Amino acid sequence: MREVRLRHERWPLREPFRISRGVKTAAEVVVAEISEMGLTGRGEGVPYARYGESVEGVLAQLESASGALREGMTRAELQAFMKAGAARNALDCALWDLEAQQSARPVWELACLPAPVPLVTAQTISLDSPDKMAEAARRHAHRPLLKLKLDGQYVAERVAAVRAAAPTARLIVDANEGWTPEGLESALPALESLGIELLEQPLPAGADAALDGIGRAVPLAADESCHTRADLEALSRRYDFVNVKLDKTGGLTEALAMITEARRLGLGVFVGCMICTSLSIRPALLAAAQADYVDLDGPLWLAQDREGGVRLGEDGRLWPGEAGLWGGLSPRLVLQTPT
């Protein structure tokens, strides 16, 4: 019989992370460990209040599944047993990790994916005054891709300040549901003129119909409106991209299926993350290899990450870290990971 261990961990940030909904000073994560015959698979989920989740609630969901897991519930059975969200993500990724160890094959081989390679990730510029956002952008001006967190105030001023501070970086904007339809229409000309490549979730989830009457040259990505494959058909008529996050899809299993379906519907793919540790990012990197945009800088906000975690190269590429963290890894990537 398997052994299941569940716990909450708190990882302080090196500086506050601000978006339109509030400020975060620590990553609150839940870890699931599933052991069988001396091997242990691990997975991490990040409870997100915006989706009605809490640490206590996610731990309760995990505990409710622990009996079935001890009796041998498979990853396929888990998809129907538990709804999408942070709890299922932790278990799904733990089961992938366990399967990889039991088969002595890395997860990317089990999933019939190409071998992983380092990927360019967006570097997030936290919401702040135009001057402070420009200061942050200046520190990261050598990065190839910056992601600006904005609310509905001073949109053009903030974007212009960042553009002046990082003139060669590609820019994307994330409004986190913080705009109105009128605010979106007024902001779009400035975003276009300042070279914004992509705008994430300008309107609240559920208000997507308001996009029907708004013409735009800047592509839109659905984030809070998009969780699983069930959302894609409706979103494909109003958005150009979808943001796939494992904490929304409920794990790597659904994320990979969702990317396949998004491509079938003609949608671009953005793979993102919550503020988390590298235990969340390692499985997300496998999904990100199939994405047009990648935003997996969650662990880079931590004061200290897990041992053997991901590393960011000076060229903006994210390296997966050490092989023992999760899921197995190509020895070539391990040897070349920057220090």
VOPAGU-2260 file (C-alpha; in pm, 1 decimal, decimal comma):
REM VOPAGU-2260
SITE   aa  ch    i         X         Y         Z
SITE  MET   A    0       0,0       0,0       0,0
SITE  ARG   A    1     118,1     350,0     -78,6
SITE  GLU   A    2     202,0     615,5     176,7
SITE  VAL   A    3      61,3     968,0     124,4
SITE  ARG   A    4     204,0    1276,4     298,3
SITE  LEU   A    5      57,4    1625,7     270,6
SITE  ARG   A    6     186,2    1957,1     402,4
SITE  HIS   A    7     166,4    2334,4     373,1
SITE  GLU   A    8     484,3    2535,4     310,8
SITE  ARG   A    9     544,6    2911,2     317,9
SITE  TRP   A   10     823,9    3060,5     106,3
SITE  PRO   A   11     893,9    3434,9     165,4
SITE  LEU   A   12     948,9    3660,1    -137,5
SITE  ARG   A   13    1255,1    3877,1    -189,3
SITE  GLU   A   14    1024,9    4175,8    -254,8
SITE  PRO   A   15     646,5    4232,2    -267,9
SITE  PHE   A   16     462,7    4111,7    -578,0
SITE  ARG   A   17     177,5    4348,3    -674,0
SITE  ILE   A   18    -106,8    4293,6    -918,8
SITE  SER   A   19    -444,1    4463,9    -962,3
SITE  ARG   A   20    -602,7    4245,3    -690,2
SITE  GLY   A   21    -345,8    4296,3    -415,1
SITE  VAL   A   22       4,6    4231,2    -284,6
SITE  LYS   A   23     178,8    3900,5    -210,0
SITE  THR   A   24     478,4    3869,9      23,9
SITE  ALA   A   25     513,0    3490,1      36,2
SITE  ALA   A   26     432,6    3185,0    -173,0
SITE  GLU   A   27     184,0    2964,1      11,6
SITE  VAL   A   28     208,2    2616,1    -139,3
SITE  VAL   A   29      79,0    2268,0     -62,2
SITE  VAL   A   30     300,7    1965,9    -126,5
SITE  ALA   A   31     184,7    1609,0    -184,6
SITE  GLU   A   32     420,8    1312,3    -159,4
SITE  ILE   A   33     317,7     963,6    -270,9
SITE  SER   A   34     553,8     678,0    -180,4
SITE  GLU   A   35     549,5     318,0    -298,4
SITE  MET   A   36     817,4      49,4    -256,1
SITE  GLY   A   37    1086,1     296,4    -155,8
SITE  LEU   A   38    1016,2     552,1    -431,0
SITE  THR   A   39     850,6     891,6    -373,6
SITE  GLY   A   40     677,4    1121,0    -620,2
SITE  ARG   A   41     623,9    1485,6    -530,5
SITE  GLY   A   42     390,2    1755,6    -655,7
SITE  GLU   A   43     310,6    2113,0    -557,5
SITE  GLY   A   44     -11,3    2314,4    -579,5
SITE  VAL   A   45     -69,5    2683,0    -508,6
SITE  PRO   A   46    -411,6    2759,0    -354,2
SITE  TYR   A   47    -550,7    3073,8    -518,0
SITE  ALA   A   48    -813,9    3281,1    -339,3
SITE  ARG   A   49    -943,0    3424,5    -669,7
SITE  TYR   A   50   -1071,4    3074,7    -749,8
SITE  GLY   A   51   -1220,2    3015,9    -405,2
SITE  GLU   A   52    -920,3    2818,8    -280,0
SITE  SER   A   53    -738,7    2833,8      53,6
SITE  VAL   A   54    -454,9    2634,3     206,5
SITE  GLU   A   55    -698,3    2470,8     445,9
SITE  GLY   A   56    -946,4    2389,1     171,1
SITE  VAL   A   57    -685,6    2241,5     -61,5
SITE  LEU   A   58    -540,7    2029,2     219,3
SITE  ALA   A   59    -892,7    1901,9     292,5
SITE  GLN   A   60    -938,9    1807,7     -74,1
SITE  LEU   A   61    -608,0    1624,7     -72,0
SITE  GLU   A   62    -695,0    1441,7     247,7
SITE  SER   A   63   -1026,4    1332,4      96,6
SITE  ALA   A   64    -834,9    1164,8    -187,1
SITE  SER   A   65    -564,6    1007,4      29,0
SITE  GLY   A   66    -753,8     683,8      91,0
SITE  ALA   A   67    -803,3     616,9    -279,8
SITE  LEU   A   68    -440,4     706,4    -346,2
SITE  ARG   A   69    -319,6     461,2     -82,8
SITE  GLU   A   70    -527,2     193,2    -252,0
SITE  GLY   A   71    -358,6     262,8    -585,7
SITE  MET   A   72    -568,9     527,4    -766,1
SITE  THR   A   73    -408,5     598,0   -1102,7
SITE  ARG   A   74    -342,1     931,9   -1262,8
SITE  ALA   A   75    -618,8     865,6   -1516,5
SITE  GLU   A   76    -865,8     785,9   -1238,9
SITE  LEU   A   77    -764,1    1103,4   -1054,8
SITE  GLN   A   78    -895,0    1320,8   -1339,7
SITE  ALA   A   79   -1252,7    1209,2   -1273,1
SITE  PHE   A   80   -1212,5    1174,7    -895,8
SITE  MET   A   81   -1119,7    1538,0    -827,8
SITE  LYS   A   82   -1208,9    1870,2    -990,1
SITE  ALA   A   83    -947,5    2084,3   -1160,0
SITE  GLY   A   84    -747,0    2311,1    -930,6
SITE  ALA   A   85    -442,9    2329,5    -705,5
SITE  ALA   A   86    -520,6    2007,2    -514,2
SITE  ARG   A   87    -544,0    1792,4    -826,1
SITE  ASN   A   88    -234,4    1959,8    -966,9
SITE  ALA   A   89     -26,6    1853,9    -665,8
SITE  LEU   A   90    -148,2    1493,6    -692,5
SITE  ASP   A   91    -127,3    1469,8   -1071,6
SITE  CYS   A   92     232,4    1591,2   -1071,9
SITE  ALA   A   93     323,5    1363,9    -778,9
SITE  LEU   A   94     187,7    1065,1    -971,3
SITE  TRP   A   95     380,1    1162,9   -1285,8
SITE  ASP   A   96     696,6    1186,5   -1075,6
SITE  LEU   A   97     630,3     847,6    -916,2
SITE  GLU   A   98     562,3     686,4   -1255,3
SITE  ALA   A   99     890,4     825,3   -1388,9
SITE  GLN   A  100    1086,6     675,9   -1100,9
SITE  GLN   A  101     910,6     341,1   -1122,2
SITE  SER   A  102     977,4     315,0   -1496,3
SITE  ALA   A  103    1330,0     463,7   -1474,3
SITE  ARG   A  104    1229,5     699,9   -1755,8
SITE  PRO   A  105    1186,2    1079,6   -1742,1
SITE  VAL   A  106     834,6    1222,9   -1755,8
SITE  TRP   A  107     891,2    1377,1   -2096,7
SITE  GLU   A  108     946,2    1029,1   -2241,1
SITE  LEU   A  109     639,2     888,5   -2063,5
SITE  ALA   A  110     431,0    1173,6   -2208,1
SITE  CYS   A  111     574,6    1123,9   -2559,8
SITE  LEU   A  112     718,2    1475,7   -2559,3
SITE  PRO   A  113    1047,9    1597,3   -2706,5
SITE  ALA   A  114    1344,7    1626,4   -2474,7
SITE  PRO   A  115    1329,0    1952,1   -2275,8
SITE  VAL   A  116    1539,5    2253,3   -2368,8
SITE  PRO   A  117    1595,6    2584,9   -2188,4
SITE  LEU   A  118    1315,4    2831,5   -2266,0
SITE  VAL   A  119    1291,3    3208,2   -2267,3
SITE  THR   A  120    1060,2    3315,7   -1986,3
SITE  ALA   A  121     896,9    3650,8   -1929,6
SITE  GLN   A  122    1035,4    3854,0   -1640,4
SITE  THR   A  123     744,1    4008,6   -1451,3
SITE  ILE   A  124     745,6    4379,2   -1362,6
SITE  SER   A  125     523,1    4415,9   -1057,4
SITE  LEU   A  126     248,9    4681,7   -1042,6
SITE  ASP   A  127     380,2    5010,1    -901,8
SITE  SER   A  128     417,8    5376,5    -988,5
SITE  PRO   A  129     551,9    5454,6   -1337,9
SITE  ASP   A  130     889,6    5554,1   -1194,4
SITE  LYS   A  131     927,4    5239,2    -986,1
SITE  MET   A  132     815,4    5016,2   -1272,4
SITE  ALA   A  133    1071,9    5189,1   -1493,1
SITE  GLU   A  134    1338,0    5128,7   -1229,7
SITE  ALA   A  135    1250,9    4758,4   -1219,0
SITE  ALA   A  136    1246,2    4739,5   -1598,8
SITE  ARG   A  137    1587,7    4903,7   -1614,2
SITE  ARG   A  138    1732,4    4626,3   -1394,9
SITE  HIS   A  139    1593,8    4369,8   -1638,7
SITE  ALA   A  140    1636,9    4563,4   -1961,7
SITE  HIS   A  141    1872,5    4296,9   -2097,5
SITE  ARG   A  142    1599,7    4031,1   -2069,3
SITE  PRO   A  143    1428,8    3950,0   -2399,3
SITE  LEU   A  144    1070,5    3950,8   -2265,1
SITE  LEU   A  145     909,3    4159,2   -1988,8
SITE  LYS   A  146     555,7    4120,8   -1853,9
SITE  LEU   A  147     393,9    4428,4   -1698,7
SITE  LYS   A  148     132,0    4395,7   -1425,4
SITE  LEU   A  149    -120,5    4678,4   -1459,2
SITE  ASP   A  150    -448,7    4791,4   -1309,3
SITE  GLY   A  151    -681,9    5041,3   -1474,5
SITE  GLN   A  152    -489,0    5351,7   -1369,3
SITE  TYR   A  153    -205,0    5529,4   -1554,8
SITE  VAL   A  154    -186,0    5257,8   -1817,6
SITE  ALA   A  155     -14,6    5461,0   -2088,7
SITE  GLU   A  156     218,3    5629,4   -1840,7
SITE  ARG   A  157     334,4    5301,8   -1688,4
SITE  VAL   A  158     385,5    5130,2   -2023,3
SITE  ALA   A  159     569,8    5431,3   -2167,0
SITE  ALA   A  160     798,9    5444,6   -1863,2
SITE  VAL   A  161     886,4    5076,9   -1899,7
SITE  ARG   A  162     936,7    5108,6   -2273,2
SITE  ALA   A  163    1181,4    5398,0   -2220,7
SITE  ALA   A  164    1370,3    5199,6   -1954,9
SITE  ALA   A  165    1388,9    4879,7   -2162,1
SITE  PRO   A  166    1377,9    4991,2   -2526,5
SITE  THR   A  167    1486,4    4659,9   -2680,1
SITE  ALA   A  168    1277,9    4420,3   -2468,6
SITE  ARG   A  169     959,5    4265,2   -2600,4
SITE  LEU   A  170     663,8    4365,6   -2381,2
SITE  ILE   A  171     339,7    4196,8   -2279,3
SITE  VAL   A  172      77,0    4331,7   -2038,9
SITE  ASP   A  173    -135,7    4154,1   -1777,7
SITE  ALA   A  174    -438,0    4344,1   -1644,5
SITE  ASN   A  175    -562,5    4062,6   -1415,6
SITE  GLU   A  176    -930,1    4150,8   -1485,1
SITE  GLY   A  177    -870,4    4510,2   -1372,7
SITE  TRP   A  178   -1012,9    4707,5   -1667,3
SITE  THR   A  179   -1356,3    4809,6   -1791,1
SITE  PRO   A  180   -1459,3    4785,4   -2158,8
SITE  GLU   A  181   -1424,9    5164,0   -2184,7
SITE  GLY   A  182   -1081,3    5154,1   -2024,9
SITE  LEU   A  183    -973,0    4882,0   -2263,1
SITE  GLU   A  184   -1083,1    5077,7   -2570,3
SITE  SER   A  185    -903,2    5389,8   -2451,0
SITE  ALA   A  186    -582,5    5199,6   -2365,7
SITE  LEU   A  187    -549,1    5000,0   -2687,6
SITE  PRO   A  188    -403,9    5276,2   -2910,9
SITE  ALA   A  189    -125,9    5346,7   -2659,8
SITE  LEU   A  190     -50,0    4975,8   -2618,1
SITE  GLU   A  191     -24,6    4936,2   -2993,2
SITE  SER   A  192     196,6    5241,3   -3040,1
SITE  LEU   A  193     431,8    5126,3   -2762,5
SITE  GLY   A  194     473,3    4784,0   -2919,9
SITE  ILE   A  195     283,4    4566,4   -2674,2
SITE  GLU   A  196     270,7    4215,2   -2822,0
SITE  LEU   A  197      -2,3    4063,5   -2605,2
SITE  LEU   A  198    -262,6    4173,2   -2349,1
SITE  GLU   A  199    -380,5    3925,2   -2085,3
SITE  GLN   A  200    -732,0    3923,5   -1938,2
SITE  PRO   A  201    -826,0    4292,9   -1946,5
SITE  LEU   A  202   -1189,0    4233,4   -1838,4
SITE  PRO   A  203   -1327,7    4026,7   -1552,1
SITE  ALA   A  204   -1397,3    3660,8   -1621,2
SITE  GLY   A  205   -1762,3    3633,7   -1718,3
SITE  ALA   A  206   -1754,9    3969,5   -1894,3
SITE  ASP   A  207   -1590,2    3830,5   -2207,1
SITE  ALA   A  208   -1893,2    3909,2   -2425,1
SITE  ALA   A  209   -1801,0    4278,5   -2403,8
SITE  LEU   A  210   -1500,1    4202,4   -2623,6
SITE  ASP   A  211   -1729,9    4137,5   -2920,4
SITE  GLY   A  212   -1766,6    4505,4   -2999,8
SITE  ILE   A  213   -1406,6    4608,6   -2942,3
SITE  GLY   A  214   -1172,5    4612,9   -3239,2
SITE  ARG   A  215    -804,2    4579,7   -3157,0
SITE  ALA   A  216    -463,3    4532,2   -3310,2
SITE  VAL   A  217    -310,5    4392,6   -2989,8
SITE  PRO   A  218    -383,5    4018,8   -2945,4
SITE  LEU   A  219    -571,7    3916,0   -2630,1
SITE  ALA   A  220    -503,1    3618,5   -2402,0
SITE  ALA   A  221    -759,1    3461,6   -2169,5
SITE  ASP   A  222    -628,1    3378,5   -1822,4
SITE  GLU   A  223    -883,5    3395,6   -1541,2
SITE  SER   A  224   -1153,2    3305,2   -1795,3
SITE  CYS   A  225    -969,7    2989,7   -1898,2
SITE  HIS   A  226    -920,3    2681,4   -1680,8
SITE  THR   A  227    -970,2    2355,0   -1874,3
SITE  ARG   A  228   -1059,0    2225,0   -2220,7
SITE  ALA   A  229   -1427,1    2286,3   -2144,9
SITE  ASP   A  230   -1366,7    2663,1   -2167,6
SITE  LEU   A  231   -1186,9    2672,2   -2500,5
SITE  GLU   A  232   -1466,8    2659,5   -2757,8
SITE  ALA   A  233   -1636,8    2975,0   -2628,5
SITE  LEU   A  234   -1309,7    3159,2   -2570,3
SITE  SER   A  235   -1183,6    3088,4   -2922,1
SITE  ARG   A  236   -1437,7    3338,2   -3057,5
SITE  ARG   A  237   -1311,0    3625,3   -2839,6
SITE  TYR   A  238    -943,8    3563,6   -2762,4
SITE  ASP   A  239    -631,4    3491,5   -2962,4
SITE  PHE   A  240    -437,4    3304,7   -2692,0
SITE  VAL   A  241    -512,0    3109,1   -2375,0
SITE  ASN   A  242    -295,5    3104,2   -2062,9
SITE  VAL   A  243    -246,0    2745,9   -1945,5
SITE  LYS   A  244    -147,3    2712,8   -1578,1
SITE  LEU   A  245    -120,9    2376,5   -1408,5
SITE  ASP   A  246    -290,0    2508,5   -1093,8
SITE  LYS   A  247    -594,0    2592,6   -1308,1
SITE  THR   A  248    -596,1    2280,6   -1525,1
SITE  GLY   A  249    -543,8    2052,3   -1227,8
SITE  GLY   A  250    -209,9    1916,1   -1338,8
SITE  LEU   A  251      14,6    1832,1   -1630,9
SITE  THR   A  252    -224,0    1567,3   -1767,2
SITE  GLU   A  253    -502,7    1814,7   -1844,1
SITE  ALA   A  254    -257,3    2089,4   -1942,2
SITE  LEU   A  255    -112,8    1877,3   -2224,7
SITE  ALA   A  256    -460,3    1779,7   -2346,5
SITE  MET   A  257    -569,8    2143,1   -2326,9
SITE  ILE   A  258    -277,1    2261,7   -2539,5
SITE  THR   A  259    -364,0    2005,9   -2806,6
SITE  GLU   A  260    -725,2    2123,8   -2812,5
SITE  ALA   A  261    -626,6    2492,0   -2816,0
SITE  ARG   A  262    -413,0    2432,3   -3123,2
SITE  ARG   A  263    -700,0    2249,6   -3292,7
SITE  LEU   A  264    -918,0    2555,7   -3237,0
SITE  GLY   A  265    -655,0    2791,0   -3376,9
SITE  LEU   A  266    -562,9    2946,9   -3041,8
SITE  GLY   A  267    -212,0    3047,9   -2945,5
SITE  VAL   A  268     -74,2    2910,9   -2619,5
SITE  PHE   A  269      72,3    3095,1   -2321,6
SITE  VAL   A  270     202,1    2882,4   -2032,5
SITE  GLY   A  271     214,0    3064,7   -1700,1
SITE  CYS   A  272     237,8    2995,4   -1328,9
SITE  MET   A  273     150,3    3122,7    -984,1
SITE  ILE   A  274     410,6    3250,2    -737,2
SITE  CYS   A  275     557,2    2912,7    -646,5
SITE  THR   A  276     872,9    2707,9    -604,5
SITE  SER   A  277    1062,3    2514,6    -868,9
SITE  LEU   A  278     865,7    2202,5    -780,6
SITE  SER   A  279     572,0    2365,8    -963,5
SITE  ILE   A  280     783,8    2488,4   -1252,8
SITE  ARG   A  281     949,4    2162,0   -1352,2
SITE  PRO   A  282     627,1    2000,0   -1481,9
SITE  ALA   A  283     513,3    2333,6   -1627,0
SITE  LEU   A  284     831,3    2347,2   -1836,5
SITE  LEU   A  285     720,2    2034,5   -2023,6
SITE  ALA   A  286     395,3    2205,6   -2121,3
SITE  ALA   A  287     580,6    2530,2   -2196,2
SITE  ALA   A  288     791,6    2362,1   -2463,4
SITE  GLN   A  289     476,2    2370,6   -2679,9
SITE  ALA   A  290     387,6    2734,1   -2605,7
SITE  ASP   A  291     419,3    3059,9   -2797,1
SITE  TYR   A  292     477,7    3258,9   -2476,4
SITE  VAL   A  293     623,4    3137,4   -2146,9
SITE  ASP   A  294     592,2    3307,7   -1808,6
SITE  LEU   A  295     745,9    3076,2   -1549,6
SITE  ASP   A  296     935,2    3321,3   -1329,6
SITE  GLY   A  297     741,0    3234,4   -1011,1
SITE  PRO   A  298    1042,3    3093,2    -821,7
SITE  LEU   A  299    1256,9    3391,7    -920,9
SITE  TRP   A  300    1053,0    3602,5    -675,9
SITE  LEU   A  301    1146,1    3383,6    -379,1
SITE  ALA   A  302    1404,4    3485,8    -123,7
SITE  GLN   A  303    1519,6    3122,9    -143,2
SITE  ASP   A  304    1401,0    2843,4    -371,2
SITE  ARG   A  305    1420,8    2466,7    -330,1
SITE  GLU   A  306    1762,9    2308,7    -357,8
SITE  GLY   A  307    1835,3    2214,9    -717,8
SITE  GLY   A  308    1569,5    2451,5    -851,6
SITE  VAL   A  309    1543,1    2629,2   -1186,6
SITE  ARG   A  310    1799,9    2888,1   -1287,6
SITE  LEU   A  311    1769,9    3192,8   -1512,3
SITE  GLY   A  312    2051,0    3255,8   -1758,9
SITE  GLU   A  313    2161,8    3603,4   -1860,4
SITE  ASP   A  314    1995,5    3545,2   -2196,9
SITE  GLY   A  315    1655,0    3510,6   -2027,7
SITE  ARG   A  316    1634,2    3133,9   -2074,8
SITE  LEU   A  317    1510,2    2923,5   -1784,9
SITE  TRP   A  318    1707,4    2607,2   -1710,1
SITE  PRO   A  319    1529,8    2320,2   -1531,2
SITE  GLY   A  320    1782,2    2261,6   -1251,7
SITE  GLU   A  321    1892,8    1933,8   -1098,1
SITE  ALA   A  322    1760,4    1595,7   -1204,9
SITE  GLY   A  323    1643,0    1486,1    -861,1
SITE  LEU   A  324    1390,0    1765,1    -807,3
SITE  TRP   A  325    1105,9    1625,3   -1020,6
SITE  GLY   A  326    1040,1    1394,9   -1311,0
SITE  GLY   A  327    1389,0    1311,3   -1432,3
SITE  LEU   A  328    1593,2    1525,4   -1668,5
SITE  SER   A  329    1830,9    1509,7   -1962,4
SITE  PRO   A  330    2190,0    1486,1   -1831,1
SITE  ARG   A  331    2293,2    1743,2   -2093,6
SITE  LEU   A  332    2065,0    2003,4   -1938,4
SITE  VAL   A  333    2186,7    1927,5   -1588,8
SITE  LEU   A  334    2550,6    1969,8   -1686,6
SITE  GLN   A  335    2486,8    2298,5   -1868,1
SITE  THR   A  336    2260,1    2461,2   -1610,6
SITE  PRO   A  337    2406,4    2804,1   -1525,6
SITE  THR   A  338    2519,7    2864,1   -1167,9
